[in-house]
Amino acid sequence: MSNILETFDVVQYLEERNIDITYSGKNVSSSGNWLGVQCVFCGDSSNHGAINLNSKAYSCFRCGKHSILEFIQVVDSCSKNAAWKIAGKYQTFSAPEISEIIRAEEVILPEGVTEDFTEAHRNYLMERKFDPDFLIRKYNLLAGQRYGYFKYRIVAPVILDGKIVTYVGRDITGLAEDRYRNLSAENSKLTTKETLYNLDSVKDVAVIVEGIFDVFRFGDGAVATFGTKVTATQLKLLRNLSKVYILFDAEATNEAYKLASILTGMIDKIEVLELSREDPAKMSDYEIKMLRRELRL
């Protein structure tokens, strides 16, 4: 039974019950292993309750210690046995995996995608303050031409263990409904949510970002999760790292702390890096240089 509590996904449980979570600030330990909640035991009007993400211990600054099982009993107004069953439903890796489908034995270059970067493709990269020649060479970028699934897109091969597993394309016109487009699962070895972009560049420390352009800006050591939602498969790819920094867009700070809470217990050292503006892809080369120096990467 104890294993159920060790892997109990506290954040998912609290969110589904609309319980406000405080990840930092007043009454929350700076260690990064605690989150704050309004105590359900003592009529708390602030976030005096605290849950340890490693041990699942519960403590209130006002009324003392309680077990997480007792916390579930109070929140759900249920018996101890029922609380065990509820805890069993909220497990770190309980999220359904992507359904099994037939995979491509080999990922074929999509129709209309070539190495020929037009002036429009190059201008798009330069407008975002990237060096086209450097990016094309380093990340094996391709260009979607006037036709095909990836038309008018910067196309990036997603590589894992030295092999292309799928492709992702970014619109350069500003007119497409979907800014990013992924190769279909049937034509991929792995989908984007079953891998991490740029993982081959990582040794034992990674900077986790949202998108491929964030990786382009930060460089080696950065991996993209293709959005703020991280799947169980992606989490497993991070398990052997000694330390991770989470660098999401400024508007996704809460999502960054949620990911940090999920990774707690899996990775020894986790740190959320908060941006005061926009996203990593819009940082200057100098800012990235200073950040890399600070992180010793």
C-alpha positions in Angstrom: 0.0 0.0 0.0 2.8 2.4 0.8 3.9 2.4 -2.9 0.6 3.9 -3.8 1.3 7.0 -1.7 4.9 7.2 -2.8 3.7 7.6 -6.4 0.5 9.5 -5.6 0.1 12.4 -8.1 -0.7 15.2 -5.6 -0.9 17.9 -8.2 -3.4 16.1 -10.5 -5.6 15.2 -7.5 -5.7 18.8 -6.2 -6.4 20.3 -9.6 -9.3 18.0 -10.3 -10.8 19.1 -7.0 -10.3 22.8 -7.8 -8.0 23.2 -4.8 -5.7 26.2 -5.2 -2.0 25.3 -5.2 0.9 27.7 -4.2 4.2 26.6 -5.6 6.4 29.4 -4.2 6.2 32.5 -2.0 4.5 33.0 1.4 4.3 29.9 3.7 6.0 27.7 1.0 9.4 26.2 1.6 12.1 27.4 -0.8 13.5 23.8 -1.1 11.2 23.2 -4.1 9.9 20.0 -2.6 6.8 21.5 -1.0 3.6 23.0 -2.3 1.1 25.1 -0.3 -2.7 24.7 0.1 -5.4 26.0 2.3 -5.5 23.7 5.3 -8.7 21.6 5.3 -8.3 20.6 9.0 -8.4 24.0 10.8 -10.5 26.5 8.9 -7.4 28.1 7.4 -7.9 31.4 5.5 -4.4 31.3 3.9 -2.1 28.6 2.5 -0.8 27.3 5.9 -1.1 23.7 4.7 1.9 22.1 3.0 2.4 18.8 1.1 5.9 17.4 0.6 6.1 16.1 -3.0 8.7 13.4 -2.1 7.4 11.9 1.1 3.7 13.0 0.7 3.9 14.3 4.3 1.2 16.8 5.2 1.8 19.6 7.7 0.0 22.8 8.7 1.7 25.7 10.3 -1.3 26.2 12.6 -2.6 22.7 13.5 0.4 20.5 12.9 0.9 17.2 11.1 -1.6 15.0 9.3 -1.3 12.1 6.9 -2.0 12.6 3.2 -4.5 9.8 3.5 -6.4 11.8 6.2 -6.2 14.8 3.8 -8.0 12.8 1.1 -10.6 11.6 3.6 -11.5 15.1 4.5 -11.5 16.5 1.0 -13.5 13.6 -0.4 -15.6 13.0 2.8 -14.8 9.3 2.6 -13.6 6.4 4.6 -9.9 5.3 4.9 -10.4 2.4 2.6 -12.0 4.7 0.0 -9.1 7.1 0.4 -6.7 4.3 -0.5 -8.7 3.6 -3.7 -8.7 7.2 -4.6 -4.9 7.5 -4.1 -4.5 4.5 -6.4 -6.3 6.3 -9.2 -3.9 9.2 -9.1 -0.5 7.8 -9.9 2.4 9.6 -11.5 2.5 7.3 -14.5 -1.2 6.5 -14.6 -1.9 8.7 -17.6 -3.0 6.7 -20.6 -0.2 6.1 -23.0 -0.6 7.0 -26.7 -2.6 4.2 -28.3 -0.7 1.6 -30.2 -0.8 1.9 -33.9 1.2 0.6 -36.8 4.5 2.5 -37.1 6.6 3.3 -40.1 9.7 1.1 -40.4 11.4 4.0 -42.0 10.6 7.7 -41.8 10.4 9.0 -45.4 11.0 12.6 -46.3 7.6 14.2 -46.9 6.6 15.3 -50.3 7.5 18.9 -51.1 10.2 19.1 -48.5 13.7 19.8 -49.8 17.0 21.3 -48.8 16.3 24.3 -50.9 15.8 27.2 -48.6 14.0 30.0 -50.4 14.4 33.7 -49.6 11.2 33.6 -47.7 12.4 30.7 -45.5 15.7 32.4 -44.8 14.0 35.8 -44.1 11.7 34.1 -41.6 14.7 32.8 -39.6 16.6 36.2 -39.8 13.5 38.1 -38.7 13.5 35.9 -35.6 17.2 36.9 -35.2 18.6 33.5 -36.1 21.6 32.7 -38.4 20.0 30.6 -41.1 23.2 28.9 -42.2 24.1 27.9 -38.7 20.6 26.5 -37.9 20.3 24.6 -41.2 23.6 23.0 -40.7 23.3 22.2 -37.0 19.8 20.9 -36.9 19.6 19.5 -40.5 16.6 21.8 -41.2 14.6 21.5 -44.4 12.2 23.7 -46.2 8.6 23.0 -47.2 8.0 24.3 -50.7 4.7 25.4 -52.4 3.0 22.1 -52.1 2.6 19.2 -49.7 1.7 18.7 -46.1 4.5 20.9 -44.9 4.2 23.7 -47.5 5.7 27.0 -46.6 7.2 25.7 -43.4 10.6 25.3 -41.7 10.8 21.5 -41.3 12.9 20.0 -38.5 13.7 16.2 -38.3 13.2 14.9 -34.8 16.2 12.7 -34.0 16.5 10.1 -31.2 19.6 7.9 -30.8 20.9 9.3 -34.2 17.8 8.3 -36.2 15.0 10.4 -37.5 11.7 9.3 -35.8 9.4 12.0 -37.1 9.2 15.6 -38.6 7.7 18.8 -37.3 7.1 21.9 -39.4 6.7 25.6 -38.4 4.6 27.9 -40.6 6.6 30.9 -42.1 3.6 32.8 -43.5 1.7 33.7 -40.4 -1.5 32.7 -42.2 -1.8 29.1 -41.3 -4.3 28.1 -38.6 -1.8 25.6 -37.1 1.6 27.3 -36.5 3.1 23.8 -36.0 2.3 20.7 -37.9 3.5 17.2 -37.0 4.1 14.2 -39.3 1.3 11.7 -38.9 1.8 8.9 -36.3 1.4 6.3 -39.1 4.4 7.8 -41.0 6.5 8.2 -37.9 8.6 5.8 -35.8 7.6 7.9 -32.7 5.2 10.9 -32.4 6.4 14.2 -30.9 4.8 13.3 -27.6 6.7 10.0 -27.4 10.1 11.7 -27.7 12.0 14.9 -26.8 13.5 17.2 -29.4 17.3 17.5 -29.2 17.7 14.8 -26.5 20.8 13.4 -28.2 22.7 16.6 -27.3 22.1 16.0 -23.5 24.6 14.4 -21.2 23.3 14.4 -17.6 21.9 17.9 -17.2 19.1 19.3 -19.4 17.2 22.5 -19.8 13.6 21.7 -20.6 11.8 24.1 -23.0 8.5 24.0 -24.8 9.3 24.3 -28.5 12.0 23.7 -31.2 12.8 27.4 -31.6 13.5 27.6 -27.9 16.0 24.8 -28.5 17.5 26.7 -31.5 18.1 29.7 -29.2 19.5 27.8 -26.2 21.5 25.2 -28.1 23.0 21.9 -26.8 21.6 20.6 -23.6 18.1 22.0 -24.3 15.2 19.6 -25.0 11.8 20.5 -26.1 8.6 18.7 -24.9 6.5 20.1 -27.8 4.2 22.1 -25.5 3.7 22.3 -21.7 1.9 19.0 -21.4 4.4 16.2 -20.8 3.5 12.6 -21.3 4.6 9.6 -19.2 6.7 8.4 -22.1 8.6 11.8 -22.2 9.0 11.7 -18.4 10.7 8.3 -18.7 13.2 9.7 -21.1 14.3 12.2 -18.4 14.6 9.7 -15.5 18.4 9.1 -15.8 19.4 12.8 -15.7 21.1 14.2 -12.6 19.6 17.7 -12.9 17.1 19.6 -15.0 16.2 23.2 -15.4 12.7 24.0 -16.6 12.6 27.1 -18.8 9.0 27.5 -20.1 7.5 30.7 -21.6 6.8 33.4 -19.1 3.0 32.8 -19.4 3.5 29.1 -18.5 5.3 29.5 -15.2 2.6 27.5 -13.3 2.9 24.7 -15.8 6.7 24.7 -15.2 6.2 24.3 -11.5 3.7 21.5 -12.1 6.3 19.7 -14.2 8.8 20.2 -11.4 6.5 18.6 -8.9 6.0 15.6 -11.1 9.7 15.2 -11.6 10.4 15.4 -7.9 11.5 12.0 -6.7 12.6 11.0 -10.2 15.4 13.5 -10.5 17.6 14.7 -7.7 18.0 18.4 -8.7 15.2 20.4 -10.3 15.1 24.1 -10.8 12.4 26.3 -12.4 13.9 29.3 -14.3 11.3 32.1 -14.5 11.3 34.5 -17.4 10.2 38.1 -16.8 9.1 38.4 -20.4 8.0 36.4 -23.4 9.8 33.1 -24.2 13.3 31.6 -24.5 13.3 31.9 -28.3 13.1 35.7 -28.0 16.1 36.0 -25.7 19.2 37.6 -27.2 22.3 35.6 -27.9 24.0 37.6 -25.1 21.3 36.7 -22.6 21.6 33.0 -23.5 25.4 33.2 -23.2 25.1 34.7 -19.7 22.5 32.1 -18.7 24.6 29.2 -20.0 27.5 30.5 -18.0 25.4 30.8 -14.9 24.1 27.3 -15.3 27.6 26.1 -16.2 26.5 24.5 -19.4 
